[in-house]
Amino acid sequence: MREAYFSSGRTLGDLSIEVPLAKSKLSELLRGAGLYPRWEIVSRLATLLGLPHVPLERLWKQAALEAHKSRDWVDRSTDSTTALTTHAAAPPLDHRALCEHVEQDYLLYAQAFITDDLQCEAAVSDTFDILWLSWNDALASPNTRHFAWTVLRHTVMARTPHIDGRPCFSQTAFDTVALTYLTDEEARARQLSETIALFQVMSRLPATQLDVIALRILWRMPPERVSELLGLSPAMVRSNQRHAEHFLRSTLYPPETDEGVTP
């Protein structure tokens, strides 16, 4: 909404004439400061700034609940305006086609970092709504697939626990493909220990290398599909995987040296 305001050329004074808020309060809202805004205010701003109401309302509701607003408060805030803002409820056709094409794989990526299924689904749903709101920017970008993946990554990482600034997804080790084929408890324990160690090192990878490895190692996804999802060339996928695997091997299995060994 803030980006739409900047690109609209309108002033806070213009908006305050049609929105029942003082300019200072409008400024707070567009900066994400102050109290959580009522949907009535957000809806009026969306109309003035030409934003689609449907994805914005879904994002508003999700964020309101995460801000510990009650379900009753959310329902009361939207009851009086929802009926007036459901026109043009369908997203653009090309947006819908992209979402249908990538939804299942986006969910797999989210599951690599988020253990709660409902949170995974919410992350992907939010990604699609943010894309709808910024679809013109996505189409104008050099690579729409890469634009969409960046939105997904930011949305997933916002829901992922972090330790020292790095994503913590060791819990996913319990659901990896490798463990599902092991029935011996000792073998499972050994595999789990190795997998957790691997994930801890993986969290230190640069963003693109981490994404490639998560899809290639955790979900055994073909490199061609990874290329398609991330909006990277196949050569870039191979390069990122090669550098990531070299880092993982050298960290998990450092080469032995003869230092300190007497003949």
Residue, then its C-alpha position, 0 to 999 in steps of 0.5 A: m500500500r505504501e508503494a502504491y501511495f508513492s507511485s500515485g502522486r497523491t499527497l496525504g492531504d489529498l487522501s485525508i479529504e476522503v479517508p476519515l484520518a488525520k494526515s499524521k495518522l495516515s502517515e503512521l498507517l503507511r509506515g506500518a506504525g501506530l495501532y492496527p488499522r480498521w478494515e474500513i480505513v484500509s478499504r477506502l485507501a485501497t479504492l483511492l490507490g487502485l488496489p484490489h480489495v480481495p487479496l488485501e482483505r485476506l492479508w489484512k485479516q491474517a495480519a490482524l489475527e497475528a497481531h492478536k486481534s480477536r476473531d470477533w473484532v476482525d469479523r465486525s471490522t469487515d462485515s459492513t464493507t466486504a459486500l461492497t468490495t467483492h467486485a472484480a474478485a478474480p485475479p488476472l488470468d496469467h496470475r492464476a495460471l502461475c499460482e496453479h502451476v507452482e502451488q504444490d512445489y511452493l508448499l513443499y518449499a514452505q514445509a522445509f522450514i515450517t512444521d505447521d501445515l496451516q502455517c505453510e498453507a498461509a505462507v503460500s496463500d499470502t505469497f499469492d495475494i502479495l503477488w496479486l497486489s504487485w502483479n504489474d510489478a511482477l510482469a514488468s520485472p525482468n523475470t516474473r518467476h524469479f520475482a514470484w520466488t522472491v516473494l515466496r522466500h520472504t514470506v516463508m522466512a518471516r514465519t521461520p524460526h531463526i537462530d543468530g540470523r540463520p533459519c532454523f529448520s532442524q525439526t524438518a529432519f524428522d520428516t525427511v525422505a531418508l528416514t521413511y525407509l529406515t526401520d532399524e531404530e539404531a539406523r534411524a537415530r544415526q541418520l537423524s543425527e547426520t541429517i540434523a548436522l546437515f541442516q545446521v550447516m545448510s542454514r549457513l548457505p547463501a539464500t539461492q544456494l540454500d533454496v536449490i539444495a532444499l529442493r534438490i536434497l530434501w524433495r529430490m526435485p529435478p534440476e529442470r523444475v528447480s530452474e523453472l521455479l526459481g527463475l534461474s537458468p539450468a546452468m545457474v542451478r547447477s553452479n549453485q548446487r555445486h558450490a553448496e555441496h562443496f561447502l557442505r562437504s568441506t564443513l561436515y567432512p573437513p580434510e584430514t591433515d598431518e599437522g601434529v603427527t610424529p613419524 
